[in-house]
Amino acid sequence: MRHIKSIQLSLLALILLAACGKKAPAEATAQPSIKTDQPIVVSLTPDQAKLASLELGKIEMKNIGTALQVTGKIDVPPQNLVSISIPAAGFLKSTLMLPGTPVKKGQLLATIQNPEFIQMQQDYLQIKNEITENESQLEYLNAEYNRQQELAKENVNSGKTLQAAKAQYLGMKARIEGQRAKMGGLKARMQIMGINVAKLSAEHYQNEIVILSPISGAVTKVNANIGRYINTTDVLFEIVDNEHQHVELTVFERDLPKIHVQQNVRFVVTGETQERKAKVYLIGREIRPDRTVMIHCHIDKDDNHLLPNAYLKAWVEVEHSEVTCVPTEALVTSDGMDYIFVVNKDATSSKNKPGSQSFTMIQVKKGVSEGDFSEVILPNDLDLDKTTIVTKGAFTLLAKLKIAEEGEE
């Protein structure tokens, strides 16, 4: 914006100097200083007004809120921040992930390798084969037990023989049930690891497992390198989904009565100038040791460029009142005081060329700002209904005054 204003100022200076034949100042400052002991009027010819691209408007009455300034940070819900561990310990065979890498749900993150994976599959197949053999044996023991029962009814065999047949049958049945439980546990573990149990055979084993992303987002942390042994308790990656970010504000206990749900919030992230909007969604119910309370706010429009944990300044609108406002661009500053330019009714005078416009610089006091408008406290004798102001191009008028003043010195 300053660069644009400097260009406008330079162009205006060239036009003015061409008209009056005076030397241009060496350099124009961003905030010119001018004398204000008497009413200050500046005039523009039609050509100058066209170059300055002036826009005119009225002073308006608007509802602007009194804001409570607080600090905070960008955060994401717990379900949008995922720590990736592995279901079985092993060596990191491969990964292409770096901090900042975007990922999709189900995308390959890493490959883990361990010889113990093969042993687990061998144990599973061995138990499966043993169950098959034992089931055949169980069928024979069941038939033998039934035969001994029939013989016992006819008093052909002894009770001891019947009991032995029953014990063998029930023992084999219990053994098979134990083997099935063990096989089920191995199967569940391998399914968690991503091993396809249905494809296991004596000739086909899977010696590595793949780690897939459970959500879409971006990788924020990579905590391992190729060849490193990873335990199941280690966090291999962290992934954040920026789709549903929110603002966490820190509000002091004394200011808590001013906060309520659905209040409007404006905030600016550190290092940026863009102002964003949010609304108070939840108010914390715990006062922390530093006598502050966390306020959870939802951002009006999701922005994937925001980074979690980025610090910010925020303004919570705690009260609204109708005040006189002008576009913020209509305000100029000189010697630490704020001014607006009012359009004079007499568009022409004996000192000006026909069709020229004249403007009077009026001192005002700037109040709170909201969006593109700022509150102004005006002189008592200013009639709002009959007053037209410069809403765009006020800086150009201030620069012309500065050039004219330096030309008289």
C-alpha positions in Angstrom: 0.0 0.0 0.0 2.8 2.4 0.9 4.5 1.7 -2.5 1.3 2.5 -4.3 0.9 5.7 -2.3 4.5 6.7 -3.1 3.8 6.2 -6.8 0.6 8.4 -6.6 2.6 11.0 -4.7 5.4 11.1 -7.3 2.9 11.4 -10.2 1.0 14.2 -8.4 4.3 16.0 -7.7 5.3 16.0 -11.3 1.9 17.4 -12.4 2.0 20.1 -9.8 5.6 21.1 -10.6 4.8 21.2 -14.3 1.9 23.6 -13.5 3.7 25.9 -11.1 7.4 25.5 -12.2 8.7 24.7 -8.8 11.3 22.1 -7.7 10.1 18.8 -6.4 11.2 17.8 -2.9 14.0 15.2 -2.7 11.9 12.6 -1.0 8.2 12.4 0.2 7.5 10.9 3.6 4.7 8.4 4.3 3.2 10.7 6.9 3.7 14.4 5.8 3.7 17.1 8.3 1.8 20.3 7.7 0.9 23.5 9.5 -2.6 23.5 11.1 -2.9 26.9 12.7 -5.7 27.9 10.3 -8.3 26.2 8.1 -6.5 24.2 5.5 -8.0 24.0 2.0 -6.6 22.1 -1.0 -7.8 22.3 -4.5 -7.5 20.0 -7.5 -8.0 20.7 -11.1 -10.1 18.3 -13.1 -7.0 16.6 -14.5 -5.4 16.3 -11.0 -8.7 14.9 -9.6 -8.8 12.3 -12.3 -5.2 11.2 -11.7 -5.8 11.0 -7.9 -8.9 8.7 -8.5 -10.8 10.3 -5.7 -14.0 8.7 -4.4 -16.5 10.6 -2.3 -19.1 9.5 0.3 -20.9 10.3 3.5 -20.1 9.9 7.1 -22.2 6.9 8.3 -23.7 5.7 11.6 -22.6 2.1 12.3 -22.7 -0.4 15.1 -19.1 -1.0 16.2 -18.1 -3.1 19.1 -15.8 -2.4 22.0 -13.1 -5.0 21.8 -11.3 -6.9 24.5 -7.7 -7.7 23.3 -6.4 -11.1 24.2 -3.8 -13.6 22.9 -4.1 -17.2 21.8 -3.0 -19.8 19.2 -4.3 -21.9 16.3 -5.3 -25.4 17.4 -6.9 -28.5 16.0 -9.4 -30.9 17.6 -7.8 -34.1 19.1 -9.4 -36.3 16.4 -7.6 -34.2 13.8 -4.1 -34.7 15.3 -2.9 -38.3 15.0 0.3 -39.9 16.4 1.3 -42.9 14.3 2.9 -45.9 16.0 3.4 -49.5 14.7 1.5 -52.6 15.8 4.6 -54.7 15.9 8.2 -53.8 16.6 10.6 -53.8 13.6 13.2 -52.0 11.5 12.1 -49.0 9.3 12.8 -50.3 5.8 11.5 -47.3 3.8 9.7 -44.0 4.0 9.3 -40.9 1.8 7.8 -38.8 4.5 9.2 -35.3 5.5 7.7 -32.7 7.7 5.1 -30.8 5.7 4.4 -33.7 3.2 0.6 -33.8 2.4 -0.9 -37.2 2.7 -4.3 -38.8 1.9 -6.2 -41.3 4.0 -4.9 -44.8 3.2 -1.6 -43.5 1.7 1.6 -45.5 2.4 3.7 -43.9 5.1 6.4 -46.5 5.8 7.4 -50.1 5.5 8.5 -52.1 8.6 10.5 -55.3 8.4 11.3 -57.9 11.0 12.2 -61.7 10.8 9.8 -62.3 13.7 6.9 -61.5 11.4 7.7 -64.8 9.6 7.9 -66.7 12.8 4.5 -65.5 13.8 3.0 -66.7 10.5 4.8 -70.0 10.8 3.3 -70.5 14.3 -0.1 -69.7 12.9 0.2 -72.3 10.1 1.6 -74.9 12.4 -1.3 -74.5 14.9 -3.7 -74.6 12.0 -2.3 -77.9 10.8 -2.3 -79.3 14.3 -5.9 -78.4 14.7 -6.7 -80.3 11.5 -4.9 -83.4 12.7 -6.4 -83.2 16.2 -9.9 -82.8 14.8 -9.4 -86.1 12.9 -8.2 -87.7 16.1 -11.2 -86.2 18.0 -13.6 -87.8 15.6 -12.0 -91.2 16.3 -12.0 -90.7 20.1 -15.6 -89.6 20.0 -16.6 -92.8 18.1 -14.6 -94.9 20.6 -16.2 -93.1 23.6 -19.7 -93.8 22.1 -18.8 -97.5 21.5 -17.6 -97.9 25.1 -20.9 -96.4 26.3 -22.9 -99.0 24.3 -20.7 -101.8 25.7 -21.1 -100.5 29.2 -24.9 -100.7 28.9 -24.5 -104.4 28.1 -22.0 -104.9 30.9 -19.4 -106.1 28.4 -16.6 -103.7 29.4 -15.5 -102.3 32.7 -16.2 -98.9 34.0 -12.5 -98.1 34.0 -12.3 -98.6 30.2 -15.3 -96.3 29.7 -13.7 -93.6 31.9 -10.4 -93.8 29.9 -12.2 -93.4 26.6 -14.2 -90.4 28.0 -11.0 -88.7 29.3 -9.2 -89.1 26.0 -12.1 -87.7 24.1 -12.7 -84.7 26.4 -8.9 -84.0 26.7 -8.5 -83.8 22.9 -11.6 -81.6 22.7 -10.1 -79.1 25.2 -6.8 -79.2 23.5 -8.4 -78.2 20.2 -10.3 -75.4 21.8 -7.0 -74.0 23.3 -5.3 -74.3 19.9 -8.2 -72.4 18.2 -8.0 -69.6 20.8 -4.2 -69.3 20.3 -4.7 -69.3 16.5 -7.5 -66.6 16.8 -5.1 -64.4 18.8 -2.4 -64.8 16.2 -4.9 -64.1 13.4 -6.1 -60.9 15.1 -2.5 -59.6 15.6 -1.6 -60.3 12.0 -4.8 -58.6 10.8 -3.8 -55.5 12.8 -0.4 -55.6 11.2 -2.0 -55.8 7.8 -0.9 -59.4 7.0 -3.4 -61.1 4.7 -4.1 -64.3 6.6 -6.1 -65.8 3.8 -3.0 -65.9 1.5 -0.7 -67.5 4.0 0.8 -70.9 3.0 4.0 -72.8 3.5 5.4 -71.2 0.4 4.1 -67.7 0.9 5.1 -65.5 3.9 5.0 -61.7 4.4 8.2 -60.4 5.9 7.2 -56.8 6.1 4.2 -54.7 7.1 3.1 -51.4 5.7 1.9 -48.3 7.7 -1.0 -46.4 6.1 -2.2 -42.9 7.0 -5.5 -43.1 9.0 -6.5 -39.5 8.0 -5.8 -36.9 5.3 -3.6 -34.0 6.3 0.0 -33.1 6.5 3.0 -34.7 8.2 4.2 -32.5 11.1 6.8 -34.8 12.7 9.1 -37.7 11.5 10.8 -39.4 14.4 12.9 -42.1 12.7 15.3 -42.8 9.9 15.9 -45.8 7.6 17.2 -48.8 9.4 16.2 -47.7 12.9 14.5 -50.3 15.2 11.1 -49.0 16.1 9.2 -50.2 19.2 5.4 -50.3 19.5 5.6 -47.4 22.0 7.5 -45.1 19.7 5.7 -42.4 17.8 6.9 -42.7 14.2 4.9 -39.9 12.6 2.5 -37.1 13.6 -0.2 -36.0 11.1 -2.5 -33.1 11.4 -5.7 -32.4 9.5 -6.1 -28.7 9.0 -9.7 -28.9 7.7 -11.2 -28.0 11.1 -8.9 -25.7 12.9 -10.0 -23.5 15.7 -8.7 -20.7 17.9 -7.8 -21.1 21.6 -7.9 -17.8 23.4 -6.3 -17.1 26.8 -8.6 -14.8 28.8 -7.8 -13.6 32.3 -10.2 -14.5 35.1 -11.2 -10.8 35.6 -12.4 -10.5 32.0 -14.4 -13.8 32.0 -17.8 -12.1 32.8 -17.4 -10.2 29.5 -17.3 -13.4 27.4 -20.3 -15.3 26.2 -21.0 -17.9 23.5 -21.5 -16.6 19.9 -19.5 -13.4 20.5 -17.6 -12.2 17.4 -13.8 -12.5 17.4 -11.3 -10.9 15.1 -7.7 -12.2 15.1 -4.4 -11.7 13.3 -1.7 -14.5 13.3 1.8 -13.4 14.3 3.8 -12.3 11.2 0.7 -11.6 9.1 -1.6 -8.6 8.5 -4.7 -10.4 7.3 -7.5 -10.2 9.7 -9.8 -13.3 10.1 -13.0 -13.8 12.0 -14.3 -16.4 14.5 -17.0 -16.9 17.1 -16.9 -18.0 20.7 -18.0 -21.6 20.8 -17.0 -23.0 24.2 -15.9 -21.3 27.5 -13.5 -23.3 29.7 -14.6 -24.3 33.1 -11.2 -24.4 34.8 -9.1 -21.6 36.0 -5.4 -22.4 35.4 -2.6 -21.5 37.9 -1.9 -18.3 36.0 -5.5 -17.2 36.6 -6.6 -17.6 32.9 -9.3 -19.5 31.2 -9.2 -21.1 27.7 -11.9 -20.0 25.3 -12.6 -22.2 22.3 -13.6 -20.3 19.1 -14.7 -21.6 15.7 -13.1 -19.9 12.6 -15.8 -18.5 10.2 -13.9 -19.8 7.2 -11.4 -22.7 7.2 -8.0 -21.8 6.0 -5.4 -24.5 5.3 -2.6 -22.0 5.3 -2.9 -21.6 9.1 -0.5 -23.7 11.1 -1.3 -25.3 14.4 0.2 -23.7 17.5 0.7 -20.4 15.6 0.4 -17.5 18.0 -2.1 -14.7 17.4 -3.6 -11.5 18.7 -7.4 -11.4 19.0 -10.2 -8.9 19.7 -13.4 -10.2 21.3 -16.3 -7.8 20.6 -17.8 -7.4 24.1 -20.2 -4.5 23.4 -21.8 -2.7 20.4 -22.9 0.9 20.1 -23.9 3.1 17.1 -21.2 5.6 16.3 -20.1 7.9 13.5 -17.8 6.0 11.1 -15.8 6.7 8.0 -13.9 4.2 5.8 -10.5 3.7 7.4 -8.9 4.7 4.1 -10.5 8.1 4.5 -8.3 8.9 7.5 -4.9 10.5 7.2 -2.4 11.3 9.9 -0.1 14.3 10.3 1.9 15.2 13.4 0.2 12.4 15.3 -3.3 13.7 14.7 -6.0 12.3 12.5 -7.9 14.2 9.7 -10.5 13.7 7.0 -11.1 15.8 3.9 -14.5 17.5 3.5 -15.7 18.5 0.1 -16.4 22.3 -0.1 -19.7 23.4 -1.5 -18.1 26.1 -3.7 -16.5 24.0 -6.4 -14.9 27.0 -8.1 -13.4 30.2 -6.8 -11.5 33.1 -8.3 -8.2 31.5 -7.3 -9.0 28.2 -9.0 -9.5 27.1 -12.6 -13.1 26.5 -13.6 -14.3 23.0 -12.6 -11.7 22.6 -9.9 -12.7 21.0 -6.6 -11.6 22.2 -3.2 -11.4 20.3 0.1 -11.0 21.3 3.7 -8.9 19.2 6.0 -10.8 18.6 9.3 -9.2 17.3 12.4 -11.0 14.3 14.0 -10.3 11.8 16.8 -10.1 8.1 15.7 -11.8 5.5 17.8 -12.1 1.7 17.5 -12.0 0.0 14.1 -14.0 -2.9 12.7 -13.5 -4.3 9.3 -12.9 -1.4 6.8 -14.5 1.3 9.0 -13.2 3.3 11.9 -15.1 5.3 14.5 -14.4 9.1 14.4 -15.3 11.9 16.8 -16.2 14.9 14.8 -16.4 18.7 15.5 -19.7 19.7 16.9 -20.5 22.1 14.1 -20.3 19.5 11.3 -23.6 18.6 9.8 -23.6 15.0 8.8 -26.5 15.2 6.3 -24.8 18.0 4.4 -21.2 16.8 4.6 -19.5 14.9 1.8 -16.0 13.5 2.5 -13.2 12.0 0.5 -13.4 8.2 1.1 -10.6 7.2 -1.2 -7.5 9.3 -2.2 -7.2 11.3 1.0 -3.5 10.6 1.2 -3.0 12.2 -2.3 -4.6 15.4 -1.0 -2.4 15.4 2.1 0.6 15.0 -0.2 -0.4 18.0 -2.3 -0.6 20.1 0.8 2.9 19.0 1.8 4.3 19.8 -1.7 2.6 23.2 -1.7 3.9 24.1 1.7 7.5 23.1 0.9 7.2 25.2 -2.3 6.4 28.3 -0.3 9.3 27.9 2.1 
